[in-house]
Amino acid sequence: MIYLAKFEATVYVLHAFQKKTQRIAQADIELAARRYKTIGA
């Protein structure tokens, strides 16, 4: 799970996924980054 807990009363879950390897897929990282930009953080 990739989440952002920057705000006092809000926690944004940017992306949740099931890991099957040691690495995080680049597509998952990019999706979370796009969602992060969308919330204006």
PDB file of all heavy atoms in Angstrom:
ATOM      1  N   MET A   1       0.847  -1.161   0.000  1.00  0.00           N
ATOM      2  CA  MET A   1       0.000   0.000   0.000  1.00  0.00           C
ATOM      3  C   MET A   1       0.897   1.229   0.000  1.00  0.00           C
ATOM      4  O   MET A   1       1.891   1.277   0.705  1.00  0.00           O
ATOM      5  CB  MET A   1      -0.899   0.003   1.236  1.00  0.00           C
ATOM      6  CG  MET A   1      -1.791   1.210   1.293  1.00  0.00           C
ATOM      7  SD  MET A   1      -2.861   1.283   2.740  1.00  0.00           S
ATOM      8  CE  MET A   1      -3.727  -0.237   2.615  1.00  0.00           C
ATOM      9  N   ILE A   2       0.541   2.174  -0.810  1.00  0.00           N
ATOM     10  CA  ILE A   2       1.230   3.452  -0.831  1.00  0.00           C
ATOM     11  C   ILE A   2       0.232   4.484  -0.336  1.00  0.00           C
ATOM     12  O   ILE A   2      -0.860   4.602  -0.880  1.00  0.00           O
ATOM     13  CB  ILE A   2       1.709   3.821  -2.248  1.00  0.00           C
ATOM     14  CG1 ILE A   2       2.662   2.744  -2.784  1.00  0.00           C
ATOM     15  CG2 ILE A   2       2.377   5.181  -2.261  1.00  0.00           C
ATOM     16  CD1 ILE A   2       3.048   2.915  -4.230  1.00  0.00           C
ATOM     17  N   TYR A   3       0.589   5.196   0.730  1.00  0.00           N
ATOM     18  CA  TYR A   3      -0.348   6.157   1.291  1.00  0.00           C
ATOM     19  C   TYR A   3       0.358   7.448   1.661  1.00  0.00           C
ATOM     20  O   TYR A   3       1.567   7.505   1.773  1.00  0.00           O
ATOM     21  CB  TYR A   3      -1.074   5.572   2.499  1.00  0.00           C
ATOM     22  CG  TYR A   3      -0.177   5.323   3.689  1.00  0.00           C
ATOM     23  CD1 TYR A   3      -0.035   6.286   4.679  1.00  0.00           C
ATOM     24  CD2 TYR A   3       0.534   4.149   3.820  1.00  0.00           C
ATOM     25  CE1 TYR A   3       0.795   6.068   5.769  1.00  0.00           C
ATOM     26  CE2 TYR A   3       1.353   3.918   4.903  1.00  0.00           C
ATOM     27  CZ  TYR A   3       1.483   4.884   5.872  1.00  0.00           C
ATOM     28  OH  TYR A   3       2.302   4.673   6.940  1.00  0.00           O
ATOM     29  N   LEU A   4      -0.455   8.477   1.864  1.00  0.00           N
ATOM     30  CA  LEU A   4       0.040   9.792   2.251  1.00  0.00           C
ATOM     31  C   LEU A   4      -0.707  10.211   3.503  1.00  0.00           C
ATOM     32  O   LEU A   4      -1.921  10.235   3.525  1.00  0.00           O
ATOM     33  CB  LEU A   4      -0.216  10.805   1.128  1.00  0.00           C
ATOM     34  CG  LEU A   4       0.054  12.266   1.449  1.00  0.00           C
ATOM     35  CD1 LEU A   4       1.544  12.486   1.657  1.00  0.00           C
ATOM     36  CD2 LEU A   4      -0.452  13.144   0.341  1.00  0.00           C
ATOM     37  N   ALA A   5       0.025  10.513   4.556  1.00  0.00           N
ATOM     38  CA  ALA A   5      -0.578  10.949   5.818  1.00  0.00           C
ATOM     39  C   ALA A   5      -0.028  12.314   6.192  1.00  0.00           C
ATOM     40  O   ALA A   5       0.469  12.521   7.280  1.00  0.00           O
ATOM     41  CB  ALA A   5      -0.316   9.928   6.913  1.00  0.00           C
ATOM     42  N   LYS A   6      -0.116  13.243   5.263  1.00  0.00           N
ATOM     43  CA  LYS A   6       0.466  14.562   5.448  1.00  0.00           C
ATOM     44  C   LYS A   6      -0.484  15.513   6.185  1.00  0.00           C
ATOM     45  O   LYS A   6      -0.053  16.448   6.825  1.00  0.00           O
ATOM     46  CB  LYS A   6       0.818  15.137   4.079  1.00  0.00           C
ATOM     47  CG  LYS A   6       1.511  16.472   4.114  1.00  0.00           C
ATOM     48  CD  LYS A   6       1.901  16.896   2.714  1.00  0.00           C
ATOM     49  CE  LYS A   6       2.589  18.243   2.723  1.00  0.00           C
ATOM     50  NZ  LYS A   6       2.993  18.664   1.392  1.00  0.00           N
ATOM     51  N   PHE A   7      -1.743  15.273   6.072  1.00  0.00           N
ATOM     52  CA  PHE A   7      -2.737  16.176   6.619  1.00  0.00           C
ATOM     53  C   PHE A   7      -3.239  15.681   7.962  1.00  0.00           C
ATOM     54  O   PHE A   7      -3.311  14.487   8.212  1.00  0.00           O
ATOM     55  CB  PHE A   7      -3.887  16.339   5.631  1.00  0.00           C
ATOM     56  CG  PHE A   7      -3.401  16.769   4.268  1.00  0.00           C
ATOM     57  CD1 PHE A   7      -3.303  15.864   3.231  1.00  0.00           C
ATOM     58  CD2 PHE A   7      -3.018  18.077   4.042  1.00  0.00           C
ATOM     59  CE1 PHE A   7      -2.835  16.253   1.986  1.00  0.00           C
ATOM     60  CE2 PHE A   7      -2.546  18.477   2.798  1.00  0.00           C
ATOM     61  CZ  PHE A   7      -2.462  17.559   1.779  1.00  0.00           C
ATOM     62  N   GLU A   8      -3.593  16.590   8.821  1.00  0.00           N
ATOM     63  CA  GLU A   8      -3.973  16.264  10.190  1.00  0.00           C
ATOM     64  C   GLU A   8      -5.154  15.301  10.288  1.00  0.00           C
ATOM     65  O   GLU A   8      -5.125  14.360  11.059  1.00  0.00           O
ATOM     66  CB  GLU A   8      -4.313  17.562  10.924  1.00  0.00           C
ATOM     67  CG  GLU A   8      -3.903  17.554  12.375  1.00  0.00           C
ATOM     68  CD  GLU A   8      -4.114  18.904  13.002  1.00  0.00           C
ATOM     69  OE1 GLU A   8      -3.316  19.806  12.735  1.00  0.00           O
ATOM     70  OE2 GLU A   8      -5.089  19.013  13.749  1.00  0.00           O
ATOM     71  N   ALA A   9      -6.194  15.541   9.517  1.00  0.00           N
ATOM     72  CA  ALA A   9      -7.417  14.751   9.668  1.00  0.00           C
ATOM     73  C   ALA A   9      -7.684  13.827   8.482  1.00  0.00           C
ATOM     74  O   ALA A   9      -8.735  13.191   8.423  1.00  0.00           O
ATOM     75  CB  ALA A   9      -8.600  15.695   9.848  1.00  0.00           C
ATOM     76  N   THR A  10      -6.759  13.722   7.536  1.00  0.00           N
ATOM     77  CA  THR A  10      -7.009  12.952   6.318  1.00  0.00           C
ATOM     78  C   THR A  10      -5.826  12.047   5.994  1.00  0.00           C
ATOM     79  O   THR A  10      -4.685  12.456   6.081  1.00  0.00           O
ATOM     80  CB  THR A  10      -7.240  13.902   5.126  1.00  0.00           C
ATOM     81  OG1 THR A  10      -8.261  14.832   5.459  1.00  0.00           O
ATOM     82  CG2 THR A  10      -7.650  13.143   3.901  1.00  0.00           C
ATOM     83  N   VAL A  11      -6.140  10.821   5.610  1.00  0.00           N
ATOM     84  CA  VAL A  11      -5.130   9.905   5.089  1.00  0.00           C
ATOM     85  C   VAL A  11      -5.585   9.504   3.691  1.00  0.00           C
ATOM     86  O   VAL A  11      -6.696   9.012   3.506  1.00  0.00           O
ATOM     87  CB  VAL A  11      -4.981   8.649   5.971  1.00  0.00           C
ATOM     88  CG1 VAL A  11      -4.042   7.641   5.324  1.00  0.00           C
ATOM     89  CG2 VAL A  11      -4.501   9.026   7.356  1.00  0.00           C
ATOM     90  N   TYR A  12      -4.761   9.746   2.688  1.00  0.00           N
ATOM     91  CA  TYR A  12      -5.064   9.376   1.316  1.00  0.00           C
ATOM     92  C   TYR A  12      -4.363   8.068   0.994  1.00  0.00           C
ATOM     93  O   TYR A  12      -3.156   7.956   1.158  1.00  0.00           O
ATOM     94  CB  TYR A  12      -4.566  10.440   0.338  1.00  0.00           C
ATOM     95  CG  TYR A  12      -5.321  11.749   0.407  1.00  0.00           C
ATOM     96  CD1 TYR A  12      -4.835  12.795   1.165  1.00  0.00           C
ATOM     97  CD2 TYR A  12      -6.503  11.913  -0.293  1.00  0.00           C
ATOM     98  CE1 TYR A  12      -5.523  13.996   1.221  1.00  0.00           C
ATOM     99  CE2 TYR A  12      -7.194  13.102  -0.237  1.00  0.00           C
ATOM    100  CZ  TYR A  12      -6.697  14.146   0.523  1.00  0.00           C
ATOM    101  OH  TYR A  12      -7.376  15.328   0.588  1.00  0.00           O
ATOM    102  N   VAL A  13      -5.110   7.075   0.518  1.00  0.00           N
ATOM    103  CA  VAL A  13      -4.517   5.830   0.020  1.00  0.00           C
ATOM    104  C   VAL A  13      -4.336   6.027  -1.468  1.00  0.00           C
ATOM    105  O   VAL A  13      -5.309   6.120  -2.217  1.00  0.00           O
ATOM    106  CB  VAL A  13      -5.407   4.611   0.318  1.00  0.00           C
ATOM    107  CG1 VAL A  13      -4.799   3.352  -0.295  1.00  0.00           C
ATOM    108  CG2 VAL A  13      -5.593   4.444   1.811  1.00  0.00           C
ATOM    109  N   LEU A  14      -3.096   6.143  -1.892  1.00  0.00           N
ATOM    110  CA  LEU A  14      -2.800   6.426  -3.291  1.00  0.00           C
ATOM    111  C   LEU A  14      -2.886   5.185  -4.166  1.00  0.00           C
ATOM    112  O   LEU A  14      -3.270   5.265  -5.320  1.00  0.00           O
ATOM    113  CB  LEU A  14      -1.414   7.056  -3.410  1.00  0.00           C
ATOM    114  CG  LEU A  14      -1.218   8.360  -2.634  1.00  0.00           C
ATOM    115  CD1 LEU A  14       0.220   8.823  -2.744  1.00  0.00           C
ATOM    116  CD2 LEU A  14      -2.177   9.430  -3.108  1.00  0.00           C
ATOM    117  N   HIS A  15      -2.531   4.035  -3.608  1.00  0.00           N
ATOM    118  CA  HIS A  15      -2.581   2.801  -4.389  1.00  0.00           C
ATOM    119  C   HIS A  15      -2.404   1.612  -3.448  1.00  0.00           C
ATOM    120  O   HIS A  15      -1.625   1.673  -2.507  1.00  0.00           O
ATOM    121  CB  HIS A  15      -1.470   2.805  -5.435  1.00  0.00           C
ATOM    122  CG  HIS A  15      -1.538   1.672  -6.421  1.00  0.00           C
ATOM    123  ND1 HIS A  15      -2.697   1.298  -7.054  1.00  0.00           N
ATOM    124  CD2 HIS A  15      -0.583   0.837  -6.879  1.00  0.00           C
ATOM    125  CE1 HIS A  15      -2.446   0.279  -7.866  1.00  0.00           C
ATOM    126  NE2 HIS A  15      -1.163  -0.016  -7.774  1.00  0.00           N
ATOM    127  N   ALA A  16      -3.133   0.552  -3.706  1.00  0.00           N
ATOM    128  CA  ALA A  16      -2.978  -0.702  -2.961  1.00  0.00           C
ATOM    129  C   ALA A  16      -2.792  -1.823  -3.984  1.00  0.00           C
ATOM    130  O   ALA A  16      -3.435  -1.830  -5.027  1.00  0.00           O
ATOM    131  CB  ALA A  16      -4.198  -0.968  -2.094  1.00  0.00           C
ATOM    132  N   PHE A  17      -1.887  -2.739  -3.684  1.00  0.00           N
ATOM    133  CA  PHE A  17      -1.592  -3.802  -4.629  1.00  0.00           C
ATOM    134  C   PHE A  17      -1.037  -5.001  -3.882  1.00  0.00           C
ATOM    135  O   PHE A  17      -0.620  -4.898  -2.735  1.00  0.00           O
ATOM    136  CB  PHE A  17      -0.598  -3.325  -5.687  1.00  0.00           C
ATOM    137  CG  PHE A  17       0.669  -2.749  -5.103  1.00  0.00           C
ATOM    138  CD1 PHE A  17       1.785  -3.535  -4.920  1.00  0.00           C
ATOM    139  CD2 PHE A  17       0.720  -1.417  -4.730  1.00  0.00           C
ATOM    140  CE1 PHE A  17       2.944  -3.002  -4.363  1.00  0.00           C
ATOM    141  CE2 PHE A  17       1.864  -0.868  -4.182  1.00  0.00           C
ATOM    142  CZ  PHE A  17       2.982  -1.666  -4.001  1.00  0.00           C
ATOM    143  N   GLN A  18      -1.022  -6.139  -4.542  1.00  0.00           N
ATOM    144  CA  GLN A  18      -0.482  -7.360  -3.962  1.00  0.00           C
ATOM    145  C   GLN A  18       0.915  -7.588  -4.536  1.00  0.00           C
ATOM    146  O   GLN A  18       1.078  -7.688  -5.756  1.00  0.00           O
ATOM    147  CB  GLN A  18      -1.386  -8.539  -4.286  1.00  0.00           C
ATOM    148  CG  GLN A  18      -0.965  -9.820  -3.629  1.00  0.00           C
ATOM    149  CD  GLN A  18      -1.965 -10.930  -3.895  1.00  0.00           C
ATOM    150  OE1 GLN A  18      -2.759 -10.865  -4.808  1.00  0.00           O
ATOM    151  NE2 GLN A  18      -1.918 -11.949  -3.068  1.00  0.00           N
ATOM    152  N   LYS A  19       1.902  -7.638  -3.647  1.00  0.00           N
ATOM    153  CA  LYS A  19       3.278  -7.859  -4.092  1.00  0.00           C
ATOM    154  C   LYS A  19       3.535  -9.350  -4.250  1.00  0.00           C
ATOM    155  O   LYS A  19       3.201 -10.138  -3.389  1.00  0.00           O
ATOM    156  CB  LYS A  19       4.266  -7.290  -3.074  1.00  0.00           C
ATOM    157  CG  LYS A  19       4.435  -5.802  -3.195  1.00  0.00           C
ATOM    158  CD  LYS A  19       5.512  -5.294  -2.278  1.00  0.00           C
ATOM    159  CE  LYS A  19       6.835  -5.796  -2.778  1.00  0.00           C
ATOM    160  NZ  LYS A  19       7.989  -5.149  -2.184  1.00  0.00           N
ATOM    161  N   LYS A  20       4.165  -9.685  -5.354  1.00  0.00           N
ATOM    162  CA  LYS A  20       4.532 -11.072  -5.611  1.00  0.00           C
ATOM    163  C   LYS A  20       6.042 -11.228  -5.726  1.00  0.00           C
ATOM    164  O   LYS A  20       6.549 -12.327  -5.821  1.00  0.00           O
ATOM    165  CB  LYS A  20       3.843 -11.563  -6.878  1.00  0.00           C
ATOM    166  CG  LYS A  20       2.327 -11.563  -6.748  1.00  0.00           C
ATOM    167  CD  LYS A  20       1.655 -12.010  -8.010  1.00  0.00           C
ATOM    168  CE  LYS A  20       0.144 -11.933  -7.845  1.00  0.00           C
ATOM    169  NZ  LYS A  20      -0.563 -12.261  -9.050  1.00  0.00           N
ATOM    170  N   THR A  21       6.761 -10.088  -5.715  1.00  0.00           N
ATOM    171  CA  THR A  21       8.216 -10.103  -5.808  1.00  0.00           C
ATOM    172  C   THR A  21       8.777  -9.110  -4.800  1.00  0.00           C
ATOM    173  O   THR A  21       8.041  -8.396  -4.130  1.00  0.00           O
ATOM    174  CB  THR A  21       8.697  -9.702  -7.223  1.00  0.00           C
ATOM    175  OG1 THR A  21       8.336  -8.350  -7.466  1.00  0.00           O
ATOM    176  CG2 THR A  21       8.105 -10.598  -8.297  1.00  0.00           C
ATOM    177  N   GLN A  22      10.094  -9.007  -4.727  1.00  0.00           N
ATOM    178  CA  GLN A  22      10.758  -8.070  -3.832  1.00  0.00           C
ATOM    179  C   GLN A  22      10.598  -6.626  -4.306  1.00  0.00           C
ATOM    180  O   GLN A  22      10.626  -5.703  -3.519  1.00  0.00           O
ATOM    181  CB  GLN A  22      12.257  -8.401  -3.739  1.00  0.00           C
ATOM    182  CG  GLN A  22      12.554  -9.693  -3.035  1.00  0.00           C
ATOM    183  CD  GLN A  22      12.501  -9.547  -1.527  1.00  0.00           C
ATOM    184  OE1 GLN A  22      12.686  -8.461  -0.986  1.00  0.00           O
ATOM    185  NE2 GLN A  22      12.242 -10.640  -0.845  1.00  0.00           N
ATOM    186  N   ARG A  23      10.464  -6.444  -5.606  1.00  0.00           N
ATOM    187  CA  ARG A  23      10.397  -5.100  -6.188  1.00  0.00           C
ATOM    188  C   ARG A  23       8.960  -4.633  -6.355  1.00  0.00           C
ATOM    189  O   ARG A  23       8.048  -5.439  -6.448  1.00  0.00           O
ATOM    190  CB  ARG A  23      11.083  -5.090  -7.545  1.00  0.00           C
ATOM    191  CG  ARG A  23      12.566  -5.449  -7.462  1.00  0.00           C
ATOM    192  CD  ARG A  23      13.207  -5.358  -8.808  1.00  0.00           C
ATOM    193  NE  ARG A  23      13.005  -4.032  -9.369  1.00  0.00           N
ATOM    194  CZ  ARG A  23      13.967  -3.141  -9.553  1.00  0.00           C
ATOM    195  NH1 ARG A  23      15.194  -3.448  -9.238  1.00  0.00           N
ATOM    196  NH2 ARG A  23      13.713  -1.966 -10.061  1.00  0.00           N
ATOM    197  N   ILE A  24       8.791  -3.322  -6.458  1.00  0.00           N
ATOM    198  CA  ILE A  24       7.500  -2.732  -6.777  1.00  0.00           C
ATOM    199  C   ILE A  24       7.519  -2.387  -8.257  1.00  0.00           C
ATOM    200  O   ILE A  24       8.465  -1.754  -8.740  1.00  0.00           O
ATOM    201  CB  ILE A  24       7.235  -1.460  -5.938  1.00  0.00           C
ATOM    202  CG1 ILE A  24       7.214  -1.806  -4.454  1.00  0.00           C
ATOM    203  CG2 ILE A  24       5.929  -0.804  -6.359  1.00  0.00           C
ATOM    204  CD1 ILE A  24       7.126  -0.591  -3.539  1.00  0.00           C
ATOM    205  N   ALA A  25       6.491  -2.794  -8.971  1.00  0.00           N
ATOM    206  CA  ALA A  25       6.438  -2.542 -10.410  1.00  0.00           C
ATOM    207  C   ALA A  25       6.418  -1.038 -10.689  1.00  0.00           C
ATOM    208  O   ALA A  25       5.773  -0.271  -9.973  1.00  0.00           O
ATOM    209  CB  ALA A  25       5.204  -3.202 -11.017  1.00  0.00           C
ATOM    210  N   GLN A  26       7.112  -0.632 -11.731  1.00  0.00           N
ATOM    211  CA  GLN A  26       7.185   0.777 -12.099  1.00  0.00           C
ATOM    212  C   GLN A  26       5.793   1.340 -12.381  1.00  0.00           C
ATOM    213  O   GLN A  26       5.507   2.492 -12.059  1.00  0.00           O
ATOM    214  CB  GLN A  26       8.100   0.964 -13.306  1.00  0.00           C
ATOM    215  CG  GLN A  26       8.370   2.411 -13.646  1.00  0.00           C
ATOM    216  CD  GLN A  26       9.129   3.145 -12.549  1.00  0.00           C
ATOM    217  OE1 GLN A  26       9.955   2.559 -11.863  1.00  0.00           O
ATOM    218  NE2 GLN A  26       8.859   4.410 -12.389  1.00  0.00           N
ATOM    219  N   ALA A  27       4.908   0.541 -12.951  1.00  0.00           N
ATOM    220  CA  ALA A  27       3.545   0.997 -13.243  1.00  0.00           C
ATOM    221  C   ALA A  27       2.811   1.365 -11.956  1.00  0.00           C
ATOM    222  O   ALA A  27       2.051   2.340 -11.926  1.00  0.00           O
ATOM    223  CB  ALA A  27       2.785  -0.076 -14.005  1.00  0.00           C
ATOM    224  N   ASP A  28       3.027   0.613 -10.885  1.00  0.00           N
ATOM    225  CA  ASP A  28       2.401   0.913  -9.595  1.00  0.00           C
ATOM    226  C   ASP A  28       2.939   2.224  -9.021  1.00  0.00           C
ATOM    227  O   ASP A  28       2.182   3.041  -8.496  1.00  0.00           O
ATOM    228  CB  ASP A  28       2.644  -0.221  -8.594  1.00  0.00           C
ATOM    229  CG  ASP A  28       1.877  -1.487  -8.934  1.00  0.00           C
ATOM    230  OD1 ASP A  28       0.706  -1.379  -9.332  1.00  0.00           O
ATOM    231  OD2 ASP A  28       2.456  -2.576  -8.788  1.00  0.00           O
ATOM    232  N   ILE A  29       4.221   2.440  -9.139  1.00  0.00           N
ATOM    233  CA  ILE A  29       4.842   3.676  -8.641  1.00  0.00           C
ATOM    234  C   ILE A  29       4.320   4.876  -9.426  1.00  0.00           C
ATOM    235  O   ILE A  29       3.964   5.906  -8.848  1.00  0.00           O
ATOM    236  CB  ILE A  29       6.377   3.577  -8.730  1.00  0.00           C
ATOM    237  CG1 ILE A  29       6.883   2.502  -7.764  1.00  0.00           C
ATOM    238  CG2 ILE A  29       7.029   4.925  -8.447  1.00  0.00           C
ATOM    239  CD1 ILE A  29       8.337   2.148  -7.933  1.00  0.00           C
ATOM    240  N   GLU A  30       4.237   4.743 -10.742  1.00  0.00           N
ATOM    241  CA  GLU A  30       3.761   5.846 -11.578  1.00  0.00           C
ATOM    242  C   GLU A  30       2.297   6.178 -11.303  1.00  0.00           C
ATOM    243  O   GLU A  30       1.918   7.346 -11.272  1.00  0.00           O
ATOM    244  CB  GLU A  30       3.978   5.515 -13.042  1.00  0.00           C
ATOM    245  CG  GLU A  30       5.447   5.502 -13.422  1.00  0.00           C
ATOM    246  CD  GLU A  30       5.716   4.947 -14.808  1.00  0.00           C
ATOM    247  OE1 GLU A  30       4.757   4.529 -15.500  1.00  0.00           O
ATOM    248  OE2 GLU A  30       6.900   4.922 -15.186  1.00  0.00           O
ATOM    249  N   LEU A  31       1.471   5.154 -11.091  1.00  0.00           N
ATOM    250  CA  LEU A  31       0.060   5.378 -10.772  1.00  0.00           C
ATOM    251  C   LEU A  31      -0.080   6.140  -9.455  1.00  0.00           C
ATOM    252  O   LEU A  31      -0.840   7.108  -9.367  1.00  0.00           O
ATOM    253  CB  LEU A  31      -0.694   4.048 -10.702  1.00  0.00           C
ATOM    254  CG  LEU A  31      -2.167   4.125 -10.327  1.00  0.00           C
ATOM    255  CD1 LEU A  31      -2.937   4.984 -11.322  1.00  0.00           C
ATOM    256  CD2 LEU A  31      -2.754   2.735 -10.259  1.00  0.00           C
ATOM    257  N   ALA A  32       0.659   5.738  -8.452  1.00  0.00           N
ATOM    258  CA  ALA A  32       0.621   6.435  -7.152  1.00  0.00           C
ATOM    259  C   ALA A  32       1.106   7.864  -7.301  1.00  0.00           C
ATOM    260  O   ALA A  32       0.530   8.787  -6.713  1.00  0.00           O
ATOM    261  CB  ALA A  32       1.464   5.682  -6.128  1.00  0.00           C
ATOM    262  N   ALA A  33       2.125   8.092  -8.123  1.00  0.00           N
ATOM    263  CA  ALA A  33       2.644   9.450  -8.333  1.00  0.00           C
ATOM    264  C   ALA A  33       1.609  10.329  -9.028  1.00  0.00           C
ATOM    265  O   ALA A  33       1.442  11.502  -8.654  1.00  0.00           O
ATOM    266  CB  ALA A  33       3.933   9.393  -9.158  1.00  0.00           C
ATOM    267  N   ARG A  34       0.900   9.780 -10.006  1.00  0.00           N
ATOM    268  CA  ARG A  34      -0.152  10.559 -10.685  1.00  0.00           C
ATOM    269  C   ARG A  34      -1.265  10.920  -9.714  1.00  0.00           C
ATOM    270  O   ARG A  34      -1.770  12.045  -9.720  1.00  0.00           O
ATOM    271  CB  ARG A  34      -0.736   9.760 -11.865  1.00  0.00           C
ATOM    272  CG  ARG A  34       0.137   9.763 -13.079  1.00  0.00           C
ATOM    273  CD  ARG A  34      -0.603   9.289 -14.329  1.00  0.00           C
ATOM    274  NE  ARG A  34      -1.296   8.020 -14.173  1.00  0.00           N
ATOM    275  CZ  ARG A  34      -0.754   6.814 -14.389  1.00  0.00           C
ATOM    276  NH1 ARG A  34       0.513   6.732 -14.744  1.00  0.00           N
ATOM    277  NH2 ARG A  34      -1.461   5.725 -14.243  1.00  0.00           N
ATOM    278  N   ARG A  35      -1.661   9.992  -8.863  1.00  0.00           N
ATOM    279  CA  ARG A  35      -2.706  10.273  -7.880  1.00  0.00           C
ATOM    280  C   ARG A  35      -2.240  11.293  -6.858  1.00  0.00           C
ATOM    281  O   ARG A  35      -3.019  12.128  -6.417  1.00  0.00           O
ATOM    282  CB  ARG A  35      -3.137   8.980  -7.203  1.00  0.00           C
ATOM    283  CG  ARG A  35      -3.881   8.064  -8.162  1.00  0.00           C
ATOM    284  CD  ARG A  35      -4.237   6.754  -7.526  1.00  0.00           C
ATOM    285  NE  ARG A  35      -5.013   5.931  -8.444  1.00  0.00           N
ATOM    286  CZ  ARG A  35      -5.294   4.656  -8.229  1.00  0.00           C
ATOM    287  NH1 ARG A  35      -4.871   4.056  -7.135  1.00  0.00           N
ATOM    288  NH2 ARG A  35      -6.002   3.986  -9.113  1.00  0.00           N
ATOM    289  N   TYR A  36      -0.985  11.250  -6.487  1.00  0.00           N
ATOM    290  CA  TYR A  36      -0.409  12.220  -5.558  1.00  0.00           C
ATOM    291  C   TYR A  36      -0.502  13.632  -6.134  1.00  0.00           C
ATOM    292  O   TYR A  36      -0.893  14.574  -5.455  1.00  0.00           O
ATOM    293  CB  TYR A  36       1.039  11.853  -5.257  1.00  0.00           C
ATOM    294  CG  TYR A  36       1.755  12.788  -4.342  1.00  0.00           C
ATOM    295  CD1 TYR A  36       1.492  12.789  -2.979  1.00  0.00           C
ATOM    296  CD2 TYR A  36       2.715  13.675  -4.825  1.00  0.00           C
ATOM    297  CE1 TYR A  36       2.167  13.657  -2.121  1.00  0.00           C
ATOM    298  CE2 TYR A  36       3.388  14.529  -3.987  1.00  0.00           C
ATOM    299  CZ  TYR A  36       3.113  14.517  -2.631  1.00  0.00           C
ATOM    300  OH  TYR A  36       3.776  15.384  -1.785  1.00  0.00           O
ATOM    301  N   LYS A  37      -0.177  13.756  -7.407  1.00  0.00           N
ATOM    302  CA  LYS A  37      -0.270  15.057  -8.069  1.00  0.00           C
ATOM    303  C   LYS A  37      -1.713  15.537  -8.151  1.00  0.00           C
ATOM    304  O   LYS A  37      -1.979  16.729  -8.059  1.00  0.00           O
ATOM    305  CB  LYS A  37       0.344  14.980  -9.465  1.00  0.00           C
ATOM    306  CG  LYS A  37       1.836  14.844  -9.458  1.00  0.00           C
ATOM    307  CD  LYS A  37       2.389  14.708 -10.860  1.00  0.00           C
ATOM    308  CE  LYS A  37       3.878  14.453 -10.828  1.00  0.00           C
ATOM    309  NZ  LYS A  37       4.415  14.229 -12.167  1.00  0.00           N
ATOM    310  N   THR A  38      -2.651  14.612  -8.336  1.00  0.00           N
ATOM    311  CA  THR A  38      -4.062  14.956  -8.448  1.00  0.00           C
ATOM    312  C   THR A  38      -4.607  15.601  -7.177  1.00  0.00           C
ATOM    313  O   THR A  38      -5.408  16.538  -7.252  1.00  0.00           O
ATOM    314  CB  THR A  38      -4.887  13.702  -8.769  1.00  0.00           C
ATOM    315  OG1 THR A  38      -4.439  13.160 -10.012  1.00  0.00           O
ATOM    316  CG2 THR A  38      -6.363  14.030  -8.881  1.00  0.00           C
ATOM    317  N   ILE A  39      -4.147  15.141  -5.999  1.00  0.00           N
ATOM    318  CA  ILE A  39      -4.671  15.715  -4.755  1.00  0.00           C
ATOM    319  C   ILE A  39      -4.010  17.026  -4.406  1.00  0.00           C
ATOM    320  O   ILE A  39      -4.409  17.699  -3.441  1.00  0.00           O
ATOM    321  CB  ILE A  39      -4.565  14.726  -3.569  1.00  0.00           C
ATOM    322  CG1 ILE A  39      -3.117  14.386  -3.258  1.00  0.00           C
ATOM    323  CG2 ILE A  39      -5.395  13.502  -3.803  1.00  0.00           C
ATOM    324  CD1 ILE A  39      -2.927  13.611  -1.980  1.00  0.00           C
ATOM    325  N   GLY A  40      -2.981  17.406  -5.162  1.00  0.00           N
ATOM    326  CA  GLY A  40      -2.347  18.703  -4.953  1.00  0.00           C
ATOM    327  C   GLY A  40      -1.462  18.782  -3.734  1.00  0.00           C
ATOM    328  O   GLY A  40      -1.297  19.833  -3.133  1.00  0.00           O
ATOM    329  N   ALA A  41      -0.886  17.673  -3.348  1.00  0.00           N
ATOM    330  CA  ALA A  41      -0.015  17.656  -2.162  1.00  0.00           C
ATOM    331  C   ALA A  41       1.370  18.148  -2.488  1.00  0.00           C
ATOM    332  O   ALA A  41       1.805  18.237  -3.560  1.00  0.00           O
ATOM    333  CB  ALA A  41       0.047  16.250  -1.586  1.00  0.00           C
TER     334      ALA A  41
END
